[in-house]
Amino acid sequence: MPAALVTGSSRGIGRGIAYALADAGYDIMINYTSNEAAAAEAADGVRARGTRAEIAQANVTDIDQGIELVDRSIEAFGRLDLLVNNAGIAPRVRADLLEATPDSYDEVMATNLRGPYFLTQHAANRMIEMKAAGTIDIGRFIVISSISAYTASISRGEYCVSKAGLTMLTRLFADRLAEHGFPVNEIQPGIIATDLTSVVKDKYDPLIADGLTPIRRWGQPEDIGKAAAAIGLGYFDFTTGAAFPVDGGFHMRRL
């Protein structure tokens, strides 16, 4: 049975992805940073779908912890077929671009970009080895970025820069791993209802109702999960370096 590592999968979008991949037949490594109870609940949800689940604490900002996380996933399931770079944070404080601090910039970039860069590097090398050994047929990679990869928000510039960087990370690894037949693709979530976005619900409810997104509803974690599952099932194995918008049509320019 194929196995996937989904970073930041104890709740929110990551949990939605884990559940959809479990429905698609994947064993899942649930990764969390601090909330072990949420991770255990997510793992139970995966098992209820008929596949295996393990949990592993690791902070992807620490390169060594990221490497260990990949290795633990392979040890747990005997293989790794799919890496989903989902873990990410927003700035602790939304600050005007002219007032943002280096500490905030460094923290966001370390989690959202530096961590996935080296996590993907290590997972790719391990997957190349596993393909050569006949353990897996193909390695797949999904990068969860955001509409903030191309939408300017001057009160959280460091977040936008990190997500734009993930777009290039996707293209770089897609180019490098194409010779091995490994697709690397990006999913760009729009406005998704999670515990993290609940604090801005009052702001976005009227904007969505007024047509900020052509499909006038909040996105749900399962919307992102369905896109990830389609990639995981191999429906896009001849697609690489692409960005899939899952945003209710926000990406369209409209008059």
N, C-alpha and C positions, 0 to 999 in steps of 0.2 A: 504494500500500500504506500502511495507517495506521502512525503512528509513536508510540512511547511513550518518555517519560523516566522512568526508575526511579532515584530517588536511593538511594545506599548499596547498589548492586546488584552489587558485586564478589564478594560471598559471602553465605552464610546465607539469610535470608528473602528479601532483595532479589534474589539470584541465582535462587532458586526462582520468584519472580514473573517475572523476565526470561525464563526458559526457558518458562514456561507461556504468557506473552504471545507469545513467538516461535512456539510451537506453534499459537497462535490467529491467526497471520499478521501480527504486528506487527514492524516494524523497531524496534530498541531502542538507546537511548542508555544505555550503562553508565556510571554515575557512581561514582567512588571518591575517597577522601580521601588515602590514603597508599600503599596496596598496589597498585601498577600491575600487578604480575605476576598477582595474583588477578583484576584487571579484564580483563586480556588473555585469561585463561583463560575467564572468563565470556563475553566477546565471541565467543571461538571456539565455545563451546557454543551460543550463539544462531545463529551462522552455520551450524553443523552441522544446525540445524533448518530451514534454507532461507530465512532472512530476513537482512536487513542488520544490522550492529552497528557502533557507534562507541563509543569510550571518551572520557571527559572527567573530568579532575581538578577538583574543586571542593569547598570546604567550605561547606555551607549556612549555617553560623553567620555567614558574611560575606555580607551582603545583596548586594553588588556581584557577588560570585562566583556567587551564586544566579541573579541576573539574566542574567549572561553564560552560565551553563549552559543556561538556557531558550533563549536566543538561538542558542547553538551547536547545540542540538538541532534547532531549526527550520532553521538554515542547512544542517546535515548532510543532512536528509531532505526539506527543502522544505515541512514541515508539522509540526504537533504535535497529535495527537488525544487523547492520554491522559497525564496527569501522575500518577505514583504517589509520594506522599510517604512514603518508607520509612526514610530515614536517621534513626538515633537512637542515643543512648548511654545507658548506665546510669551511676550515680555511680561515680567512681573508687574510692571507699571507702564501704562501707555503714556509715552512722553513725546512731545513735539519733536520733530526731526532736528530742530536746532538746539534741543536740550537733552537729547538721548545720551546715555552714559556708556563709556567703554565696557564697564562690567556687564551691563545688560546686553550689549552687542555680543560680547564674548560668550556669555551663557547661552544665548539663543543659537548662535552659530555652532557652538560645540555640540549641542543636542541635535539640531535640525539638519546640519550639513556635514560637519567634520566626522561625527559619529557614523552616519550612514556611509560616508565615503570609504572609511576603512573597514567597516563591517562588510560592505559589498565586496571590497577587495579580497578579504579573507575567505568569504563564502564562495566567491568565484574560483579562487585557487583550489579550494576543497572540492567543489563541484567538477572542475576539470579533471582532478584526480579520480573522482568517483566515476565519471563517464569513461575514462581510460580503463578503469578496472571492471567496467560493465555493471556497476552498482546502480547507476541511473542512466536513462537514455538521453535526457535533456534537463538542463537547469534553467529555471525561469526566475525572473526578478521583477518585482513591482516596487515602484517608488511612489509613496503617497505625498503629493505636494499640496497645492491649494490654488484657488483662483487668485490668491495673493502673489503667485509667481509672476503675474502680469498686471495686477491691479494695485495701484499706488494707494497706500494708507499712511499718511504722513505722521500718524500718532504711533505707529509701530513699524518703523522703517527697517529695523533689524530683522523682523519676521519676514517682511517682503523680500529682502535681499537673500535670506536663507532659502526661501521657497524658489526664488528665481535660480539660485544655485543648484537646486535639486533638478531643475529642468536640464541644465548642462550636465550634471552628474549622470542623468539617465542617458543622454546622448553619447557621452564619453564611454560609458560601460557598454552601451549597445554596440558601438563601433568596435570596441576592443574584443568583445565576446562573440561577435558575429561569426568569426571563423570556427568557433566551437558549436555553432548552431543554437546558442543560448539567447533568447529574446529578453530584452530589458525595456520595460515600458512604464510610463508614468500615469497615475490617476490624479486628476485635479478636482478634489471635492469643492462644492460650493458652500452654501450656508446650511450646515448640518446640525440637527438637533441632538446635542449631547449635554452632559452635565457642565462641560466647560463653556458652552455657548448659552446656557440658561440665563446667565447674567445680562445678556444683551437681547433677550427675547422681546422685551418691551420696545426696543429700538427697531428690531427687524420685522416684527409682526406687521405693522402698517406699511413698511416699505415693500414687503413681499405681496401684501394684499393690493398694493398700488401698481404692481407689475415690475418690481426690481428683477424678478426672475419670471420669464414667460410662463413657466409652469408655477402657478401661484401657491406653493406650499413649501414648508421646510423640507430639506432633504433628511433622510434617515440613515443611520449607520448601515442598515441592510441594503440601501441603494449602492453604497460603496462596495459592500460585500459582494453583491451580484456582479459588479464589474470585475472585481478581483477573481471571483470564481470562474468567470468566462475566460480570463487569461490563464488561470490555473488549469482549466480543462483542456487547454491547447487550442482554443478556437482562434487565437491570434498568434500562432507560432511563426507565421510569415510576416509578422508586423514587429518591428523593433525600433526603439528610439522615438516612439510616438507618445503623445499626451492625450489621454481620454478624459474629456470634461464630463463630470457627473454633477451638474450644477443647475438643473432646471432651465437651461438655456441662457444662463447669465453671460456666457462668453460671446454671444451674438451681439454685433453692433446694430442698434436699431434706431430709426428715426421716429 
